[in-house]
Amino acid sequence: MRLPTLSLIAASSLAGCSYATAEPVNSAPNPIEKPVQHRCQAEPVQSHVGHKATQAMGAAILRDSGAHTLRWGPPDSAWTMDYREDRVNVRYDRSMTITAITCG
């Protein structure tokens, strides 16, 4: 008596699973793109190359580039390769002189 009851419960549970999805199996979800509010522009800040890497200079580069985030690149350091349109990258040498300003 117990086995038929368990079989009935299991069959009822599985029957509900067959109608769980209404979308076709081959459909791919649409990617959600977040709008970039602060897009970096490196051209306006190239005049800062050759200046000392200071907190005030970093703030000026961030403001003038339109970026949202500033990433300092110390000498002989490795960076991740992720690209962000809202980030300005500032590399400097051992004497704390800015050597390159890029976006990403």
C-alpha positions, 0 to 999 in steps of 0.5 A: 500500500505504501509503494503505490502512494509514493509512486503517485506522489513522485509522478505528480511531482514530475508532471509539474516539471514538464510545463515549467518553461514557456520559452523555446530551448534555443532562445538566447537571453538579450544582453543588458548593456549598462550606459556609461555615464563617465567615458574616459578621453585621454587626448585632453590630458596628454599635457600632464605627461612629464609632470609629477604624479601627485594626488592633486595631479591625479584629481586634475587628470580624472576631472579633465579626462571625464573618467569616473575612476583613476588607476595609478601604474607604478613602475615595473607593475603588472595590470589586469587587462580588463577594459573599462570605458570609465577609467583613466590609467596613469603610469609613472616612473621611479622618479614619480614622473608621469610617463603615459596616460591611457583609457581603459 
